[in-house]
Amino acid sequence: MAHPKIIQQRLLDWIAGNMGDKQPLPTDLQIAERFNLPSLESARGLLADLADAGKITIKGFGPSRVITLGHAKAGFAPARPVSRSVSKPLEPIEDRADKMRRILGGNRPAPAAAATPGPRFSPAPVRPECKNPAPAPAPVVAPHPIVGLEMPRPPVTAIKGPRHVNVLLPGEEFAKLDALAEKADVMPGRLAREQMILWLNETPPAAAPPTIIPASIASAAIRDGFPVIEFARRMMVLGLAAYAYEMVGEPPC
């Protein structure tokens, strides 16, 4: 969009005045601020309008931009056209050698190369086709290295270190354990652990020899219909009473 003529003339007078006073030419920012232009691109467009009208000539851009008044002189055309040499592609060396051979030998064509015979070979003998071929042997399958072998099991080793044991106690037993733990001022789990360790480390008492009941007493109890153990106890009491009466003369109390 072309700017008004009055603004173009004022800018041209500004540039010409700075050139006459040998002052630096206005920059795009100064042009935009002086003529209240919306952007730096509008300032460059205003300079382009002057250049299109033939008022100024602009060379370069940015800080190295040079502005002169009027149109720049056009360059001179050359006095005569410059001829360009056209290089032809070189012929193959075989064609050039053939030309030289024809020139030196009176246009006689070059002798054709003698054909070299190919290598001799004898056909391979054809084997007669077998009408009833023997069946091919079945492939031998090697035994699998793992099938049929029992893998060794790792030895079972005891696990060292503390282990965890979950124990469920009935309500009454847990109440007793809780009461004992409260008296000892410890947690129930700790008290149960300590008591179990003590019980496991104690030496168990020797087993009492079994009570031998004579066969006569057992047969008498069975005959009279009494339990054998109860009958044996009663016989022991009666025997002790008879023994005391015999030794002391008085029955035991």
C-alpha positions in Angstrom: 0.0 0.0 0.0 1.5 3.3 -1.1 1.9 6.0 1.5 0.5 9.6 0.9 2.6 11.8 -1.3 3.0 14.5 1.3 4.6 12.0 3.7 6.9 10.7 0.9 7.9 14.3 0.1 8.6 15.1 3.8 10.8 12.0 4.1 12.7 12.9 0.9 13.3 16.4 2.2 14.6 14.9 5.5 17.0 12.6 3.7 18.2 15.4 1.4 18.7 17.8 4.3 20.8 15.3 6.2 22.9 14.6 3.1 23.5 18.3 2.7 24.4 18.8 6.3 26.5 15.6 6.2 24.4 14.1 9.0 23.6 10.3 9.3 20.5 9.3 7.5 17.4 8.4 9.5 16.9 4.8 10.6 13.8 2.8 10.2 12.9 3.4 13.9 13.3 7.2 13.6 11.2 7.2 10.4 8.4 5.2 12.2 8.4 7.5 15.2 8.5 10.7 13.2 5.6 9.8 10.9 3.7 7.7 13.5 3.9 4.5 11.5 2.6 1.2 13.1 5.8 -0.8 12.5 9.4 -0.8 11.1 8.1 -2.7 8.1 5.9 0.4 7.3 9.0 2.6 7.5 10.8 0.3 5.0 7.7 0.4 2.8 7.8 4.2 2.8 11.5 4.1 1.6 10.5 1.6 -1.0 7.8 4.0 -2.3 10.5 6.7 -2.9 12.7 4.1 -4.6 9.9 3.0 -6.9 9.2 6.7 -7.8 12.9 7.1 -8.8 13.6 9.6 -6.0 16.2 7.6 -4.2 18.3 4.4 -4.6 18.7 1.9 -1.8 21.6 -0.5 -1.7 21.9 -3.1 1.0 19.9 -3.3 4.2 20.4 -2.9 8.0 23.3 -0.9 9.4 25.2 -1.2 6.0 22.3 0.3 4.0 23.3 3.1 1.6 20.8 5.6 0.3 21.5 8.0 -2.6 19.3 10.5 -4.4 17.9 9.6 -7.8 18.2 6.4 -9.9 21.5 4.5 -10.1 23.1 4.4 -13.6 22.4 1.3 -15.5 25.4 -0.8 -16.6 26.7 -0.8 -20.2 26.0 -3.7 -22.5 29.1 -5.4 -24.0 30.2 -4.0 -27.4 30.1 -7.3 -29.1 28.6 -10.6 -28.1 31.0 -13.0 -26.4 31.1 -16.3 -28.3 30.9 -19.4 -26.2 32.9 -22.4 -27.2 30.9 -25.6 -27.3 33.0 -28.6 -26.3 32.1 -31.8 -28.2 32.2 -35.1 -26.4 35.3 -37.1 -27.1 34.9 -40.2 -29.3 35.7 -43.6 -27.9 39.3 -44.6 -28.2 38.3 -47.6 -30.4 36.6 -45.4 -33.0 39.6 -43.0 -33.1 42.0 -45.9 -33.5 39.9 -47.3 -36.3 39.9 -43.9 -38.1 43.7 -43.7 -37.9 44.0 -47.3 -39.1 41.8 -46.5 -42.2 43.9 -43.4 -42.9 47.2 -45.1 -42.7 46.1 -48.3 -44.5 44.2 -46.8 -47.4 40.7 -47.1 -45.9 41.0 -50.8 -45.4 38.9 -52.1 -42.6 40.6 -53.6 -39.6 40.9 -57.4 -39.7 38.3 -59.2 -37.7 39.5 -61.0 -34.6 39.7 -64.7 -35.0 37.1 -66.6 -33.1 38.7 -68.7 -30.3 37.3 -72.2 -30.0 35.5 -73.0 -26.8 36.6 -75.6 -24.3 35.9 -79.2 -25.2 33.9 -81.2 -22.7 32.5 -84.7 -22.6 28.9 -85.2 -21.4 28.5 -86.9 -18.1 27.3 -90.5 -18.3 23.6 -90.9 -17.6 22.7 -93.4 -15.0 19.8 -95.7 -15.7 16.8 -95.0 -13.6 16.1 -97.7 -11.0 12.5 -99.0 -11.3 12.3 -100.5 -7.7 14.5 -98.3 -5.5 15.3 -99.7 -2.1 13.7 -97.8 0.8 15.9 -95.3 2.4 17.0 -96.2 5.9 15.2 -94.6 8.7 17.2 -91.8 10.4 18.7 -92.8 13.7 17.4 -90.6 16.4 20.0 -90.0 19.2 18.6 -90.5 22.7 17.7 -87.4 24.6 20.4 -86.6 27.2 17.8 -85.8 29.9 14.9 -88.2 29.3 15.1 -91.2 31.6 17.6 -89.6 34.0 16.7 -88.6 37.5 17.9 -85.1 38.4 19.8 -85.0 41.6 18.0 -83.3 44.4 19.8 -80.7 46.5 20.5 -81.8 50.1 18.1 -80.6 52.7 20.0 -78.4 55.1 18.7 -77.0 58.4 17.9 -73.3 58.3 19.9 -71.4 60.8 18.6 -68.3 62.6 15.3 -67.5 64.2 12.1 -68.8 62.7 8.5 -67.6 63.0 5.8 -69.9 64.5 2.1 -69.0 64.5 0.3 -70.5 67.5 -3.4 -70.1 68.2 -4.5 -70.5 71.9 -8.0 -71.1 73.1 -9.7 -68.3 74.9 -9.2 -69.6 78.5 -5.5 -70.4 78.0 -4.8 -67.1 76.4 -6.5 -65.3 79.4 -4.2 -67.2 81.7 -1.2 -66.3 79.6 -2.3 -62.7 79.6 -2.6 -62.6 83.3 0.8 -64.1 83.8 2.3 -61.6 81.3 0.7 -58.7 83.2 2.2 -59.9 86.5 5.7 -60.2 84.8 5.2 -56.8 83.1 6.0 -58.3 79.6 4.1 -58.9 76.4 2.1 -62.2 76.2 4.0 -63.2 73.1 7.4 -62.7 74.7 6.3 -64.7 77.8 5.0 -67.5 75.6 8.3 -67.6 73.7 10.4 -67.7 76.8 8.3 -70.5 78.4 8.4 -72.6 75.2 12.2 -72.2 75.0 12.5 -73.3 78.7 10.2 -76.3 78.1 12.2 -77.4 75.0 15.5 -77.1 76.8 14.4 -79.1 79.9 15.4 -82.7 80.2 12.3 -84.8 80.1 11.8 -87.1 83.2 12.4 -90.8 82.8 9.3 -92.8 82.1 7.9 -94.7 85.0 8.1 -98.5 84.6 4.7 -100.0 83.7 2.6 -101.5 86.5 2.5 -105.2 86.3 -0.7 -106.8 87.6 -0.5 -110.5 88.4 -2.5 -112.7 86.2 -4.4 -114.2 89.1 -5.7 -110.7 90.1 -6.6 -109.8 86.5 -8.5 -113.1 86.0 -10.4 -112.7 89.3 -11.4 -109.1 88.3 -12.6 -110.3 84.9 -14.4 -113.2 86.5 -16.3 -111.1 89.0 -16.9 -108.2 86.5 -14.8 -105.5 88.1 -12.4 -103.2 86.3 -8.9 -104.6 86.4 -7.1 -101.5 87.7 -9.8 -100.7 90.3 -9.9 -104.4 91.5 -6.1 -104.4 91.8 -6.2 -101.3 94.0 -8.8 -102.8 96.2 -6.7 -105.9 96.6 -3.7 -103.8 97.5 -5.7 -102.0 100.2 -6.9 -105.4 101.6 -3.5 -106.9 101.5 -2.0 -103.9 103.3 -4.6 -104.2 106.0 -3.9 -107.9 106.5 -0.2 -107.2 106.7 -0.7 -104.5 109.3 -2.9 -106.7 111.4 -0.4 -109.5 111.2 2.6 -107.3 112.2 1.0 -104.9 114.7 -2.1 -106.7 115.7 -4.3 -103.8 114.8 -5.9 -103.0 111.4 -4.8 -99.7 109.8 -7.0 -96.7 110.2 
